[in-house]
Amino acid sequence: MGIALSDKARLRSLEGRTPTVATLCSHSSLQIFHGARAEGLPTMGISVGPPARFYEAFPLARPDQFLTVEKVSALPHEQARLRDAGAILIPHGSFVEYLGPKAFQELDVPVFGNRAVIGWESDREKERVWLESAGVPMPKRYVDASEVDGPVILKYYGAKGGKGFFLAKNREALADFTPTGPYVIQEYVLGTRYYIHFFYSPLSDRGYRVGHGSLELLGMDRRDEANIDELYKLGAQEELLKAGIRPTFVVTGNVPVVLRESLLPKVFDVGARIVERSIELFGGMVGPFCVEGIMTENLDFKVFEISTRIVAGTNLFINGSPYSDLLQPGLSTGRRIAMEIKRAQAEGRLSEVLS
Ligand code: ATP
């Protein structure tokens, strides 16, 4: 038996009934609803204001019911309705960011995965402690601007989609940076970015074993980031600045990628270390997570960030990916979540996957 993430009281609303898969209408909600529907689970979309019309355009991904709130911050007032519906909330990047990590953690409604992870992920300092103590290679971090000895990226806390990040070619260029919140200074790593979609199942007893469960690789993507592009990121910066354009990393879309097969052991090792350390630090990370890193020309994989929930890059693979197809044809991350919920309920192990 694995670790219980929640006590029985929190899960009382699910006793003896089919759970409803609920999430905020945004980010990867189409995939989450589509996956739940494929597994025969009812779905609920939490909509801020009237539901977006595009749900009508996608009948296979339209939630069975909507819960409409005026603003996201009103959601805590709807907890009783969510519990009455037997809801299990599926966290995604926008859901946690819009509601706020603290408010999300305090919701008295069952959440898929371990909500304790939010505190570790939303604070870049804690995230670094977790990853470094797991032995995961990361970009160098500078405590003070005076130590900077190469190109750096200045990043704010939390998932802001790279908004407001600042690139400096050298220490001198840092003078142009005016911070608007807490930030970190990181080595700017040159290489190819990979966003690797993992799923950790504490229930599974086969496959790539980690802890009591197993680690699955469901897909990979790379992000399209406006208004800067790949190799030109550093070189063209001055030209852009001359034109009054400040480079940004705002995500506008995603493209599918695969990794050289010989590099797979490296990324599996990183994924396994992150999970193993999460079990020691806070009882484990359950379900989807994304390791975001850069493969250098020396084939070192440096991890600059992890997202501890479903990421929007998985939306590429609603019909499966070159990796998830090797687990089950057509498997999406959304469907994988629903499968885990169903299995946990059938085996009386909901407390191992919900918090
Ligand atoms: P999200 O939460 O949406 O993933 P974020 O605001 O947390 O975004 P990061 O993912 O840390 O930001 O970084 C945004 C982008 O900046 C990355 O996708 C990558 O292109 C670039 N980047 C971040 N760190 C580095 C680094 N150390 N070296 C080079 N590029 C980096």
Boltz pocket constraint, residues with backbone or C-beta under 6 A from the ligand:
constraints:
  - pocket:
      binder: B
      contacts: [[A, 139], [A, 153], [A, 155], [A, 156], [A, 158], [A, 159], [A, 160], [A, 161], [A, 162], [A, 163], [A, 165], [A, 186], [A, 187], [A, 188], [A, 189], [A, 190], [A, 193], [A, 223], [A, 225], [A, 249], [A, 292], [A, 294], [A, 304], [A, 305], [A, 307]]
      max_distance: 6.0
